[in-house]
Amino acid sequence: MPRTVLLLCLTGLSLSPSSVAAGGSGESAPALERQQLLAGIVPEDRMWDVAVGLVVGEELVGRDLPAVGSWVQILRDAIDEVPRRYLTEEDRLSLQEALLGQRIAAVQRDLDRLRRAAEIQAIRRNPTVAPSGSAGVSTATETLQLLRDIDPASIPLPETLPVRVSREEYRFRRTLAGPDAWAEDAGVDSLIYLVVEPLDELTLITVRNYSRWSSPRDREITRVVAPPGQILSRLETAAATVVRDLVSRDLAALSVTVVDLENMPLPTARVFLDREPLGFAPVTRRFLQPGSYRLVALTDDQRRVERLVEVVAGETQAVTLQVDRVVRETVEVRSVPAGARVYAGAVWQGFTPLEMPVPRRTMELTLALEDYYQSRVTLNPDSSEVIERILVPLAADWEGQVVDARERMYRSIGFFIVSLAVPIVANGLYDDTGSLFPDGLARSDLNAEEQQAALDRADAIFWTYYGGVALSTGLFGNMLWRIVRYVRTAQQYHDR
């Protein structure tokens, strides 16, 4: 097997198109191998892993852990919004040394395995085995030497790494291990942990960050001292300091409100930031990279407004987007049945259905159709796109219909009120029967027949109660329907 292929198999690398092109252009084999080694030291999916934990003291066990768990969740939710970690010079150098050390250790393990295999073959003196062991040992040795000659600072690292927050809940006891052991056990780059110390009437929370690659590794970020009832709000404020320490840069925040022309909020408007949905207004996005963003607000009736905003590090930018009114040129007037004559005052406008220009001020129309009552329609600049009127025949006893609808409404209200007595009385009777069975057991002065009779009576009262509830529910629905029917009938009578 060629030496380059063996080298790639040992290190888990593959030739990229750019590497092949470099080799084809006359680049030396050692330089090509070194370039490939550098490219493969940093995993493509490398992320900055973070865990949030809690130091459990003896004074907290069994008493405040549920509340403290919610405090931990506040920090975890804030860190969830962090997009990336900016690598400091210390981060980069420590990571480069650690990644190079991991690669050297992996190749050393492969080299030890190959040497053991070669020794076993030599002991067995098996002539059927191809003499590839010595070549593999030689290739692994050369690879190991190449890796040891690499300057850690030459290992390519990106400027930032995506932040990934562990969903595990870590709780540690101060007497068992330190944060270095906790971070190693969790397999994370940063461990944000809380140290909680109850005082007389206050609670002291110290938020610390143990970073495996920074110096100092274990440092205090912030402190919160407050009564237990105010800890949540104080931690919400302190979360920004925690995020600042984790990201290693000042971030910005953006608060967006969407209003109409009368400055009334539009809670159904959707907000997008550079095509990424933020949610329904009002909405706040914390921990943004400073710079320019395009805001878009879209209402449920497809009105749209855009704005280019500039957010500054360390500040919260409050933006109000004002949505214009939908510009409509016409309004359609309909009638049932169609064909009614439409008048504006004494001026004939046409027959329904009729499209008319949206008026600049309020105006009244009259719909007239033979053998039907006339109906009035009011138009204004805010009228809906379609206005429809149901015309009433002259033969109909319109006033009688209004009176009949009103009487039916009154009767439905009366039936509902009377029906309420059934579940009320049944509930009282059931309580009286229940006194015969204190603590679920029959009284000692009742014989078997009396107990059975009491049970049968209780069952009857029980089902009567739920039957009364069902009856009252149905009558309540009927009452609402009758009220709506009466209001509509009276409105139509008024509009005729």
MOMO-V130613 format. One record per helix or strand of 3 or more residues. SS is the DSSP state (@ for helix, = for strand). FROM is the first residue (numbers start at 1). LEN is the number of residues. Records with the same first field share a line. If there is no record, write none. Layout:
SS->FROM-LEN  FROM-LEN
This chain:
@->3-9  17-8  29-13  65-16  89-36  133-17  152-3  179-8  228-20  398-37  438-3  448-48
=->48-9  84-3  160-6  170-4  190-9  203-9  218-9  252-8  270-4  276-5  283-6  291-8  304-8  316-7  330-7  341-4  347-5  354-4  363-6  375-5  386-5
